C-alpha cells in the first residue's frame, strides 16, 4: 500500500504526529523545508519546499492520501505567505489531482474566522472572516479544497485548528485549546471517514468554554481533553481581561490587532 504524506513534519505538531501516522498501513512519507530528523520505522523523509512545484510533484507521486500542514504558521511577511501558503497549497492540491490522490486533510486555522465575536457559536456553515493575511491564506486553502472537491471529485477535510499546544497557555485557550492527542484523533477521523466530499471541522478539544460546534461537519471527531482542567492555573481569580479589547472581543485574539505582515510577539 502507498504511504500517507505529511507535510510540515518538522513543526511541533508534525513531530508529534509522525510516529503515530507512520504506524498506519503503507507507512508515512514526511516532508518539510527543514530536516525533521531521524525517520521512524515505516517512515521516509523528503526535505524540500512546498513552494517549489517540481519538488511537490516528486513528493506527492506514489502517495495514498495527504495531511497538508506545511505552511508559514503565523502572520508574517506577505511574500513569504504567498510563497508557502498560497502557491504551496495550490501545488499540493494540483499534484494530488494529477496523481490520483483523492483525500487531503488540510490544516486550516481559526484565523480564517478570527473576526467573529467570541459571543458567537460557529459551525461548518459559518462564513469566513479572516483576521490576518495568514488567515486569508487559510481561507484560500479552504476555498481551494471546496473547488477541487466539487470540480474534480476529491475528498477534502479542512481543519480550523484552534490552539494546538501541549497545555493551554492563556485564558483564550480555555476556548480554543486542541491537545496533541486530540489533534491525532482529529486527523485520523478525517483520514478514516468512510464518506467525505468536503468538510469543515473545528480543531478544538472538548472544552467547556468552546466556541465551535462540529455537529454539521460530517466527521466523527470525538475529542477527549478539556482545557477546563487548567482553569485554576490560568484564571485563579476569574477572568480579568477587558471585554472591550479586540483580542477578547474577537475569536482570533491578538491576531485581530496585528498590522499587515506583523509577527505576533510570543
C-alpha positions as CSV (number, residue, x, y, z in Angstrom):
1,X,0.0,0.0,0.0
2,X,1.2,3.5,-0.8
3,X,2.3,5.8,2.1
4,X,0.4,8.7,3.6
5,X,2.1,12.0,3.0
6,X,2.6,14.5,5.9
7,X,3.9,18.0,5.0
8,X,5.1,20.3,7.8
9,X,6.7,17.4,9.5
10,X,9.4,19.4,11.3
11,X,6.9,21.6,13.1
12,X,5.7,20.8,16.7
13,X,2.5,19.2,15.6
14,X,4.2,17.3,12.8
15,X,6.8,15.9,15.2
16,X,4.1,14.7,17.4
17,X,2.1,13.1,14.6
18,X,4.9,11.4,12.8
19,X,5.4,8.3,14.9
20,X,1.7,7.7,15.2
21,X,0.9,8.2,11.5
22,X,3.9,6.0,10.5
23,X,2.1,3.0,12.0
24,X,-0.8,3.3,9.5
25,X,-1.0,0.9,6.6
26,X,1.5,1.8,4.0
27,X,3.6,3.9,6.4
28,X,4.4,7.6,6.1
29,X,6.3,10.0,3.8
30,X,7.2,13.1,5.8
31,X,8.4,16.3,4.4
32,X,9.4,19.8,5.5
33,X,11.7,22.6,4.3
34,X,13.8,21.7,7.4
35,X,15.1,18.2,8.1
36,X,12.5,16.6,10.5
37,X,15.2,14.3,12.0
38,X,15.7,10.6,12.1
39,X,12.9,8.6,10.4
40,X,10.6,6.5,12.5
41,X,10.0,2.8,11.5
42,X,8.0,2.8,8.3
43,X,8.7,6.4,7.6
44,X,10.7,8.1,4.7
45,X,11.8,11.7,4.7
46,X,11.9,14.1,1.8
47,X,13.3,17.6,2.6
48,X,12.2,20.4,0.3
49,X,10.0,23.5,-0.2
50,X,6.2,23.1,-0.9
51,X,6.6,26.4,-2.8
52,X,8.7,24.6,-5.3
53,X,6.3,22.9,-7.8
54,X,8.9,20.5,-9.1
55,X,9.6,19.2,-5.6
56,X,5.9,18.9,-4.8
57,X,5.5,16.8,-7.9
58,X,8.0,14.3,-6.7
59,X,6.7,14.5,-3.2
60,X,3.1,13.6,-4.0
61,X,3.8,10.9,-6.5
62,X,3.0,7.4,-5.2
63,X,1.2,8.5,-2.0
64,X,-2.3,7.4,-0.9
65,X,-3.6,10.5,1.0
66,X,-2.2,13.8,2.2
67,X,-2.1,15.6,5.6
68,X,-1.0,19.1,4.5
69,X,0.4,21.1,7.3
70,X,3.4,22.6,5.5
71,X,3.0,26.4,5.7
72,X,4.0,29.7,7.3
73,X,2.2,29.1,10.5
74,X,1.6,32.6,11.7
75,X,1.2,36.2,10.4
76,X,4.4,37.0,8.6
77,X,5.9,38.8,5.6
78,X,3.2,38.7,2.9
79,X,5.5,37.4,0.2
80,X,6.5,34.5,2.4
81,X,2.9,33.7,3.0
82,X,2.2,33.9,-0.8
83,X,5.0,31.5,-1.5
84,X,4.2,28.8,1.1
85,X,0.6,29.2,1.8
86,X,-0.9,30.2,-1.5
87,X,1.5,28.8,-4.1
88,X,2.5,25.8,-2.0
89,X,-1.1,24.8,-1.1
90,X,-2.1,25.0,-4.7
91,X,0.9,22.9,-5.8
92,X,-0.1,20.2,-3.3
93,X,-3.7,20.1,-4.3
94,X,-3.0,20.1,-8.0
95,X,-0.3,17.5,-7.8
96,X,-2.7,15.3,-5.8
97,X,-5.3,15.7,-8.6
98,X,-2.9,14.7,-11.3
99,X,-1.5,11.7,-9.4
100,X,-5.0,10.4,-8.4
101,X,-4.5,11.1,-4.6
102,X,-8.2,11.8,-3.7
103,X,-8.1,12.6,0.1
104,X,-6.5,15.7,1.5
105,X,-6.6,16.8,5.2
106,X,-5.8,20.5,5.1
107,X,-4.6,22.3,8.2
108,X,-6.6,25.5,8.1
109,X,-6.8,27.8,11.2
110,X,-9.2,29.6,13.5
111,X,-7.7,32.7,12.0
112,X,-9.8,32.1,8.9
113,X,-12.8,33.0,11.1
114,X,-11.0,35.3,13.6
115,X,-13.2,38.3,13.2
116,X,-16.3,36.5,14.5
117,X,-17.1,37.7,18.0
118,X,-16.5,35.4,21.0
119,X,-20.2,35.6,21.8
120,X,-21.0,33.7,18.6
121,X,-21.1,29.9,18.3
122,X,-19.8,28.8,14.9
123,X,-20.3,25.6,12.9
124,X,-19.3,24.2,9.5
125,X,-21.7,26.7,7.7
126,X,-20.3,29.8,9.3
127,X,-18.7,32.3,6.9
128,X,-15.0,33.1,6.8
129,X,-13.9,36.3,8.5
130,X,-10.1,36.2,8.4
131,X,-8.1,38.3,10.8
132,X,-4.7,38.5,9.1
133,X,-3.1,37.7,5.8
134,X,-2.2,34.4,7.4
135,X,-5.9,33.9,8.0
136,X,-6.7,34.9,4.4
137,X,-4.2,32.2,3.2
138,X,-6.1,29.6,5.2
139,X,-9.4,30.8,3.9
140,X,-7.9,30.5,0.4
141,X,-6.9,26.9,1.2
142,X,-10.5,26.1,2.3
143,X,-11.9,27.6,-0.9
144,X,-9.3,25.7,-3.0
145,X,-10.3,22.5,-1.2
146,X,-14.0,23.2,-2.0
147,X,-13.2,23.8,-5.6
148,X,-11.1,20.7,-6.0
149,X,-13.8,18.6,-4.3
150,X,-16.6,19.9,-6.5
151,X,-14.8,20.1,-9.8
152,X,-12.5,17.0,-9.6
153,X,-14.3,14.7,-7.1
154,X,-11.5,15.0,-4.5
155,X,-12.2,14.3,-0.8
156,X,-11.1,17.3,1.4
157,X,-11.3,18.0,5.1
158,X,-10.3,21.4,6.3
159,X,-9.3,21.6,9.9
160,X,-9.9,25.0,11.5
161,X,-7.3,24.4,14.2
162,X,-7.6,26.4,17.4
163,X,-4.6,26.5,19.7
164,X,-2.6,23.3,19.4
165,X,-0.2,23.2,22.3
166,X,0.7,20.6,24.9
167,X,-1.2,22.6,27.6
168,X,-3.3,25.8,27.3
169,X,-1.2,28.8,27.9
170,X,-3.6,31.7,28.4
171,X,-7.3,32.4,29.1
172,X,-8.3,32.5,25.4
173,X,-7.1,28.9,25.1
174,X,-9.8,27.8,27.6
175,X,-12.0,28.1,24.5
176,X,-9.6,27.3,21.7
177,X,-7.2,24.6,23.0
178,X,-6.5,21.5,21.0
179,X,-4.4,18.9,22.8
180,X,-1.9,16.9,20.8
181,X,-3.7,13.6,21.4
182,X,-6.9,15.2,20.2
183,X,-5.0,16.5,17.1
184,X,-4.2,12.9,16.3
185,X,-7.8,11.9,16.8
186,X,-8.9,14.7,14.5
187,X,-6.5,13.9,11.7
188,X,-7.3,10.1,11.8
189,X,-11.1,10.8,12.0
190,X,-10.7,12.7,8.7
191,X,-8.4,10.1,7.1
192,X,-10.8,7.2,8.1
193,X,-14.1,8.9,7.4
194,X,-16.0,6.4,5.2
195,X,-17.7,9.2,3.3
196,X,-16.1,12.5,2.6
197,X,-16.7,15.2,-0.1
198,X,-15.8,18.5,1.5
199,X,-15.8,19.2,5.3
200,X,-15.0,22.0,7.6
201,X,-14.0,20.7,11.0
202,X,-13.0,22.8,14.0
203,X,-9.9,21.6,15.7
204,X,-10.6,22.0,19.4
205,X,-10.6,19.7,22.4
206,X,-13.9,19.1,24.3
207,X,-13.6,22.5,26.1
208,X,-16.3,23.5,28.4
209,X,-15.9,27.1,27.2
210,X,-15.6,26.2,23.5
211,X,-17.0,28.4,20.7
212,X,-17.3,25.8,17.9
213,X,-19.8,23.1,17.0
214,X,-18.8,20.2,14.8
215,X,-22.3,18.6,14.6
216,X,-22.6,19.7,10.9
217,X,-19.1,18.6,9.8
218,X,-19.9,15.0,8.9
219,X,-16.7,13.9,10.6
220,X,-16.8,11.6,13.6
221,X,-14.3,13.5,15.7
222,X,-14.5,12.7,19.4
223,X,-12.1,14.9,21.4
224,X,-11.3,13.6,24.9
225,X,-9.4,16.5,26.6
226,X,-10.8,19.7,28.2
227,X,-9.0,23.0,28.9
228,X,-11.2,23.4,32.0
229,X,-8.7,21.2,33.8
230,X,-6.3,24.2,33.7
231,X,-8.7,27.0,34.7
232,X,-7.3,27.4,38.2
233,X,-3.8,27.9,36.7
234,X,-4.9,30.3,34.0
235,X,-7.6,32.4,35.8
236,X,-7.4,31.6,39.5
237,X,-9.2,34.8,40.4
238,X,-11.6,34.8,37.5
239,X,-11.2,36.3,34.0
240,X,-9.9,39.9,34.5
241,X,-9.4,40.7,30.8
242,X,-11.0,43.8,29.4
243,X,-14.1,42.8,27.3
244,X,-13.6,45.8,25.1
245,X,-10.2,44.7,24.0
246,X,-10.4,43.4,20.4
247,X,-8.2,40.4,21.5
248,X,-11.0,39.5,23.9
249,X,-14.0,40.5,21.7
250,X,-13.0,38.5,18.7
251,X,-12.2,34.8,18.3
252,X,-8.9,35.5,16.6
253,X,-7.5,37.0,19.7
254,X,-4.3,39.1,19.4
255,X,-4.2,38.4,15.6
256,X,-7.1,40.9,15.2
257,X,-4.7,43.7,16.4
258,X,-1.7,42.9,14.3
259,X,-0.5,45.1,11.4
260,X,-0.2,43.7,7.9
261,X,2.7,41.3,8.0
262,X,3.4,41.9,11.7
263,X,4.5,38.8,13.6
264,X,2.8,38.2,16.9
265,X,5.0,38.5,19.9
266,X,5.4,35.3,21.8
